[in-house]
Amino acid sequence: MFLETQTNLTADIKIDQFFDSQSKYTYQEYIQKVVNYVTNFLNNENFYSGESPNNLRLKTDLLRANPNATLSIDEALKEIKELYLDHTVAFHHPNYVAHLNCPVLLPAVVGDLVASSVNTAIETWDQSTSATLIEQEMIRWICSEMGLPTVSDGVFTSGGTQSNFMGLLMARDHYAFKHYGLNLKENGWSDIVSKFRFFCSEKAHFSIKKNAALMGMGYNSVIPVATDDKMKMQPNALVQAIEKEKQLGNIPIAVIATAGTTDFGSFDPLDAIAQITDEYDIWFHVDGAYGGSYILTETHQHLLNGIERADSITIDFHKTMFQPVCSSAFLVRDTKHFKYVSYYADYLNPLEHRDSACPNLIEKSIQTTRRFDALKLWFTLKMTGAKTIGSFLEKVHYLALDLYYSIKDDTDFEVAHKPELSTLVFRYVASEVDFDTINLFIKNTLFKSGQASIASTKLDDKIYLKFTLLNPKSTIDNLLNIVQLIKETGRNYKTHN
Ligand SMILES: *Cc1c(COP(=O)(O)O)cnc(C)c1O
């Protein structure tokens, strides 16, 4: 009769799949089943099955065979087990030592499940209510750990890359406003901006250059500053670089210090750099994506001295606070600087209805729809506690030191540095084969076989291996096992090639 009320049969059945009060038993059933499958993933023997990329592609192709067929929960779980859970990379595995991926804490997983199910969108009060307050509370907590003043503020972001973007953007727009009365947000590019220069160490994260490019300023607006033999920015070299750019007619606007470089875990001397940014009256951003969380430790807190003088800070909870991705924050010394990113949309957060009792976090973010990622951290602080997180971080640091002392005199290896944080960069040198070739061979062979995942990086244009340790349950024996695998693989190259 009425076309509008005609529905097809499948839609009638599938309407059960919405998360609502009628489907609560289905929800429980699904979650229980999925928990069983995910628990089984923990039984995987290796960090990765070693299945070849071609076979994985073939499995994925099968999915294309009948895109309209729908599966039951059991069928879907079985399929995803064979396609993904059996073959994906397990960051909790002791033989996973490649990148800055941490094993996650169970309280954080609980928080993520709640956040995904309830599906709060955090950007406005009318979509989130107390979730907004919880995010702000997490921000207040970390700002106070960092020693920032009470006018400080922050926002959760998708990661260190986005947080660094916000730092560079604020530094630029603030400088343009303060010194030239320019409103770049409203009026866009001005020629003078072509002369603006950022300074960071040559070991800083690539996202500094990438973000400068995204901001239309190009890689060349980022001036690399020399590091010392401990991979830390040299304050003298910073001053020289600033002076040189000024002589060239360019305009220094910000220094980005790294607290925990990605490869070497080195901390730039924050206090000395703060002194310099004060003298030149320019922005001081600290990229603490990796090392920022070490503010919770006793061993490393002193390396963060001076972070309380920063204009803005990046910190990644999904690296060193054992949170599932994404969970990261951008912190700013003075909340008023958020004006450089805020926008007032009639349908979401009209300026005339601004109400401090019901804040709209969209005014601080470059995202619009945004996950309630702060909830994971809330569960973690409540159930694990900040002090314990600090002790986990100390543990992985000592693990890196143990490894260093175990291999530094081993003639099979050349070790690039003494770990300041929880990475160790070294290379295998017991070979007649070109060292770059043999080290890449070792890394690729161990990955492909599912035996161990190690990273590689470059130092002085030479290829090195890198261990990144973020698993406090790992032991020195676990690590020496991987070292043994490296040696065997290195020796095998000779016999097989
Ligand atoms: C990992 C890292 C980043 C980037 O963070 P994402 O969360 O991966 O976007 C930035 N800076 C440093 C020092 C890092 O180690």
The ligand as a Gaussian input file, in Angstrom:
#p B3LYP/6-31G(d) Opt

LIG

0 1
 C       56.121000       8.342000      16.896000
 C       56.602000       9.724000      16.941000
 C       55.854000      10.768000      16.357000
 C       54.599000      10.502000      15.558000
 O       53.575000      10.042000      16.382000
 P       52.325000       9.238000      15.775000
 O       51.501000       8.965000      16.982000
 O       52.876000       8.003000      15.136000
 O       51.663000      10.141000      14.783000
 C       56.317000      12.057000      16.523000
 N       57.464000      12.307000      17.194000
 C       58.216000      11.334000      17.746000
 C       59.474000      11.693000      18.479000
 C       57.819000      10.003000      17.628000
 O       58.563000       9.022000      18.161000

